[in-house]
Amino acid sequence: MASASVTFGDILVAAAHGDFPPADGATTVVPQPSPRDAGVMSFTAHSVVFTDEDPDWVRAAVAAVGCDPLAATMNPAFLTAFGQRTGRAVDTIDLVTVASAVPGPPDPALGLRELDDPDHPRVARALKRRDDVRVWTSGAGGVVVLGRGVAGRWEASVEVDESARHRGLGRALASAARCLAPEGTQVWAQQAPGNARSVRAFQAAGYRPVGSEALFFAR
């Protein structure tokens, strides 16, 4: 399944509003939303591969895996072949979640202060994968990062200082990201499935699971 008129951004917008690709076991191939971003997103019984590679090659590589078709695009064999074909590398497979931005300032108890330093390590790291990056530090002991990632979507991430953990700060910072995002937008966040603390924090802050994603970056 593929359509030149459908973009990965279109698919993300629809999914954020609960309109998912059909659970038909198919793989949709769409162009990369930017030269930076290529990868695979797996929804319920449907995968989307966003790449500028030949769609026929993608389908042949998926079929060659020889496992359950519903799992083929996230199988290590396909991800390895995809990386070799594109000359890109993947870090991990993430759980992808989304929530609507909410009006109003974040909780003042967090003591958020925006960083205005492009050379700050946290800012510099975020700029490698996102545009329009903004970073806030919390007096309670954490960091909120907001920027435009894949297909221009607003992406949030948070960090909690070791000394400030087990107090609900991760959930509070994830909630703050929804207040800091532009009104009327959707806020996306990725969590490594094994990072149970992060998964719980974002879901407690109202982020809904959408699918899994493997992003490939230029080496």
Rosetta blueprint (number, residue, H / E / L):
1 M L
2 A L
3 S L
4 A L
5 S L
6 V L
7 T L
8 F H
9 G H
10 D H
11 I H
12 L H
13 V H
14 A H
15 A H
16 A H
17 H L
18 G L
19 D L
20 F L
21 P L
22 P L
23 A L
24 D L
25 G L
26 A L
27 T E
28 T E
29 V E
30 V E
31 P L
32 Q L
33 P L
34 S L
35 P L
36 R L
37 D L
38 A E
39 G E
40 V E
41 M E
42 S E
43 F E
44 T L
45 A L
46 H E
47 S E
48 V E
49 V E
50 F E
51 T L
52 D L
53 E L
54 D L
55 P H
56 D H
57 W H
58 V H
59 R H
60 A H
61 A H
62 V H
63 A H
64 A H
65 V H
66 G L
67 C L
68 D L
69 P L
70 L L
71 A L
72 A H
73 T H
74 M H
75 N L
76 P H
77 A H
78 F H
79 L H
80 T H
81 A H
82 F H
83 G H
84 Q H
85 R H
86 T H
87 G L
88 R E
89 A E
90 V E
91 D E
92 T E
93 I E
94 D E
95 L E
96 V E
97 T E
98 V E
99 A E
100 S E
101 A L
102 V L
103 P L
104 G L
105 P L
106 P L
107 D L
108 P H
109 A H
110 L H
111 G L
112 L E
113 R E
114 E E
115 L L
116 D L
117 D L
118 P L
119 D L
120 H L
121 P H
122 R H
123 V H
124 A H
125 R H
126 A H
127 L H
128 K L
129 R L
130 R L
131 D E
132 D E
133 V E
134 R E
135 V E
136 W E
137 T E
138 S E
139 G L
140 A L
141 G L
142 G E
143 V E
144 V E
145 V E
146 L E
147 G E
148 R E
149 G L
150 V H
151 A H
152 G H
153 R L
154 W E
155 E E
156 A E
157 S E
158 V E
159 E E
160 V E
161 D L
162 E H
163 S H
164 A H
165 R L
166 H L
167 R L
168 G L
169 L H
170 G H
171 R H
172 A H
173 L H
174 A H
175 S H
176 A H
177 A H
178 R H
179 C H
180 L H
181 A L
182 P L
183 E L
184 G L
185 T L
186 Q E
187 V E
188 W E
189 A E
190 Q E
191 Q E
192 A L
193 P L
194 G L
195 N L
196 A H
197 R H
198 S H
199 V H
200 R H
201 A H
202 F H
203 Q H
204 A H
205 A L
206 G L
207 Y L
208 R E
209 P E
210 V E
211 G E
212 S E
213 E E
214 A E
215 L E
216 F E
217 F E
218 A E
219 R L
